[in-house]
Amino acid sequence: MSEPLVIVGNGMAAARLVDELAKAALGRYAIAVIGDEPRLAYNRVLLSSVLAGETATHDIELKPAAWWRDRGVTLKYGCVATEIDVGRRELKIAHEESIVFSRLVLATGSTPLRLNVPGADLAGVHTFRDSRDVDMLLTLAARKKRVVVVGGGLLGLEAAYGLAKAGAPVTLIHLMDRLMERQLDAPAADLLKSQVERKGIRILLNANTARLRGERRVEGVELADGRRIDADAVIFAAGIRPNVTLAKEAGIAVNRGIVVDDTLQTGAPDIFALGECAEHRGICYGLVEPAYEQARVLARHLAGGAASYGGSVVATNLKVSGVGVFSAGDFIGVPGTETIVLNDIRHGTYKKLVVSEGRLTGAVLVGDVGDALWYLELIRDGQPIARIRNRMMFGRSLALSSEAA
Ligand SMILES: Cc1cc2nc3c(=O)[nH]c(=O)nc-3n(C[C@H](O)[C@H](O)[C@H](O)COP(=O)(O)OP(=O)(O)OC[C@H]3O[C@@H](n4cnc5c(N)ncnc54)[C@H](O)[C@@H]3O)c2cc1C
């Protein structure tokens, strides 16, 4: 008889895990997925494209209803899992009967952070995480509301671009002295800033939000240095917090995320975690690729095979700002590394490659990102690059064709 395997969360990690399990352990498990969003799992990454009007919301579903049905998955969406009884191997669900499991997987993702400042809970203050948020942001833009986006990382830039493209006057404020400081060095961030400003988005750096003004509804943002920005709506895009409450209340070890080992097992037997809610070797990844790599390993492990997750090399690319941006690996260059730089500001191109001990270890690209995946492969594979080093900066085809000649 199939063992009951329950997954909490119907997001990107859960969908990929079911896909991998269906290939690796067909029939071994009776799978149930409990998700609190009221729709089939969708590609959350593409919400930025939906906001920018480049993709329709019904086109982002990861799998059609029939796919889940054909694999015998019991899907409960619009349902919140509220408690894990570790000893009895039972999951409690709000307004539903409890469900027993032999294995449980937590794939609960993250929640956007709201800054802890006065006014953060006023009406008109929002976040950007799910498809309901996108519907609301599109309504704001259609009404030409003045929007302040707080946070100049990937999410904040994509929110600002989408809102501006949909017709809202947008100001983006960022605490640090450069945009995307966790992915870009200073020249790359400067170039990005000037390109985004050309799209009509106002950007304020070194902008520390002191409070949000307004009585019941937000009316503006006041910065610590006294600057004031009027606004009809404020969007927080200033980081995420892994959803760990279920695990924590069940006595499962959590740190920032739910602590897992190299087989994605938590501190409790037969309870696993993956995706944004998990913390592996001290890292909580906020990107989808690590979640997919974890899903592959966990499926193999659940299928009874030997599998181990050793961590991921992460890459980030900005999809919808109208400016190509890519960053991977050691993008600054730690001491002892060499950097190769091409800086053509006039043509909107900046490329930096970081080399360590004859291997590519990091890359930053702004403008021309055509070779991003090739650089990422080189970083991940760790192959020696001595033979292509001189031409590597000019892209794959030139580097490899000269090598062949
Ligand atoms: C707008 C946007 C753009 C992004 N762009 C990129 C990008 O370009 N590249 C990239 O790599 N990543 C990007 N990301 C991040 C990426 O979407 C996440 O890394 C990925 O979705 C993580 O998958 P997950 O399954 O761990 O979490 P999620 O996809 O968030 O899924 C978790 C699910 O669990 C549900 N849940 C939580 N608690 C419970 C509970 N108690 N009971 C039932 N259900 C529960 C949540 O509602 C959610 O549906 C973006 C994210 C956003 C919001």
The ligand as an SDF file (V2000), in Angstrom:
LIG
                    3D

 53 58  0  0  0  0  0  0  0  0999 V2000
    7.5040   38.8140   -7.5890 C   0  0  0  0  0  0  0  0  0  0  0  0
    8.5530   37.7890   -7.3540 C   0  0  0  0  0  0  0  0  0  0  0  0
    9.5770   37.6280   -8.2790 C   0  0  0  0  0  0  0  0  0  0  0  0
   10.5660   36.6750   -8.0700 C   0  0  0  0  0  0  0  0  0  0  0  0
   11.5530   36.5450   -9.0010 N   0  0  0  0  0  0  0  0  0  0  0  0
   12.4810   35.5910   -8.8320 C   0  0  0  0  0  0  0  0  0  0  0  0
   13.5090   35.3820   -9.7970 C   0  0  0  0  0  0  0  0  0  0  0  0
   13.6130   36.1060  -10.7950 O   0  0  0  0  0  0  0  0  0  0  0  0
   14.3740   34.3800   -9.6290 N   0  0  0  0  0  0  0  0  0  0  0  0
   14.3130   33.5490   -8.5260 C   0  0  0  0  0  0  0  0  0  0  0  0
   15.1120   32.6290   -8.4190 O   0  0  0  0  0  0  0  0  0  0  0  0
   13.3690   33.7230   -7.5880 N   0  0  0  0  0  0  0  0  0  0  0  0
   12.4580   34.7190   -7.6990 C   0  0  0  0  0  0  0  0  0  0  0  0
   11.5080   34.8880   -6.7440 N   0  0  0  0  0  0  0  0  0  0  0  0
   11.5190   33.9980   -5.5630 C   0  0  0  0  0  0  0  0  0  0  0  0
   10.8300   32.6690   -5.8870 C   0  0  0  0  0  0  0  0  0  0  0  0
    9.5210   32.9020   -6.2980 O   0  0  0  0  0  0  0  0  0  0  0  0
   10.8700   31.7950   -4.6470 C   0  0  0  0  0  0  0  0  0  0  0  0
   12.2150   31.5110   -4.3480 O   0  0  0  0  0  0  0  0  0  0  0  0
   10.1080   30.4800   -4.8270 C   0  0  0  0  0  0  0  0  0  0  0  0
    8.7600   30.7200   -5.0980 O   0  0  0  0  0  0  0  0  0  0  0  0
   10.2560   29.6510   -3.5460 C   0  0  0  0  0  0  0  0  0  0  0  0
    9.4340   28.5170   -3.6300 O   0  0  0  0  0  0  0  0  0  0  0  0
    8.8070   27.8880   -2.2950 P   0  0  0  0  0  0  0  0  0  0  0  0
    7.9620   26.7700   -2.7530 O   0  0  0  0  0  0  0  0  0  0  0  0
    9.8390   27.6800   -1.2830 O   0  0  0  0  0  0  0  0  0  0  0  0
    7.8660   29.0610   -1.7200 O   0  0  0  0  0  0  0  0  0  0  0  0
    6.5080   29.6250   -2.3370 P   0  0  0  0  0  0  0  0  0  0  0  0
    6.5250   29.5720   -3.8170 O   0  0  0  0  0  0  0  0  0  0  0  0
    6.2750   30.9130   -1.6710 O   0  0  0  0  0  0  0  0  0  0  0  0
    5.4050   28.5960   -1.8310 O   0  0  0  0  0  0  0  0  0  0  0  0
    5.0590   28.4470   -0.4870 C   0  0  0  0  0  0  0  0  0  0  0  0
    3.5680   28.2170   -0.3910 C   0  0  0  0  0  0  0  0  0  0  0  0
    3.2540   27.7060    0.9030 O   0  0  0  0  0  0  0  0  0  0  0  0
    2.0480   28.2870    1.3280 C   0  0  0  0  0  0  0  0  0  0  0  0
    1.9560   28.1530    2.7900 N   0  0  0  0  0  0  0  0  0  0  0  0
    2.7090   28.7530    3.7350 C   0  0  0  0  0  0  0  0  0  0  0  0
    2.3340   28.3660    4.9770 N   0  0  0  0  0  0  0  0  0  0  0  0
    1.3000   27.5000    4.8030 C   0  0  0  0  0  0  0  0  0  0  0  0
    0.4720   26.7690    5.7040 C   0  0  0  0  0  0  0  0  0  0  0  0
    0.6460   26.8310    7.0350 N   0  0  0  0  0  0  0  0  0  0  0  0
   -0.4990   25.9890    5.1950 N   0  0  0  0  0  0  0  0  0  0  0  0
   -0.6810   25.9000    3.8500 C   0  0  0  0  0  0  0  0  0  0  0  0
    0.0780   26.5620    2.9480 N   0  0  0  0  0  0  0  0  0  0  0  0
    1.0590   27.3580    3.4210 C   0  0  0  0  0  0  0  0  0  0  0  0
    2.1780   29.7230    0.8330 C   0  0  0  0  0  0  0  0  0  0  0  0
    0.9310   30.3690    0.7730 O   0  0  0  0  0  0  0  0  0  0  0  0
    2.7530   29.4990   -0.5610 C   0  0  0  0  0  0  0  0  0  0  0  0
    1.7360   29.3030   -1.5080 O   0  0  0  0  0  0  0  0  0  0  0  0
   10.5260   35.8510   -6.9060 C   0  0  0  0  0  0  0  0  0  0  0  0
    9.5020   36.0280   -5.9640 C   0  0  0  0  0  0  0  0  0  0  0  0
    8.5360   36.9900   -6.1740 C   0  0  0  0  0  0  0  0  0  0  0  0
    7.4550   37.1850   -5.1390 C   0  0  0  0  0  0  0  0  0  0  0  0
  1  2  1  0
  2  3  1  0
  2 52  2  0
  3  4  2  0
  4  5  1  0
  4 50  1  0
  5  6  2  0
  6  7  1  0
  6 13  1  0
  7  8  2  0
  7  9  1  0
  9 10  1  0
 10 11  2  0
 10 12  1  0
 12 13  2  0
 13 14  1  0
 14 15  1  0
 14 50  1  0
 15 16  1  0
 16 17  1  0
 16 18  1  0
 18 19  1  0
 18 20  1  0
 20 21  1  0
 20 22  1  0
 22 23  1  0
 23 24  1  0
 24 25  2  0
 24 26  1  0
 24 27  1  0
 27 28  1  0
 28 29  2  0
 28 30  1  0
 28 31  1  0
 31 32  1  0
 32 33  1  0
 33 34  1  0
 33 48  1  0
 34 35  1  0
 35 36  1  0
 35 46  1  0
 36 37  1  0
 36 45  1  0
 37 38  2  0
 38 39  1  0
 39 40  1  0
 39 45  2  0
 40 41  1  0
 40 42  2  0
 42 43  1  0
 43 44  2  0
 44 45  1  0
 46 47  1  0
 46 48  1  0
 48 49  1  0
 50 51  2  0
 51 52  1  0
 52 53  1  0
M  END
$$$$
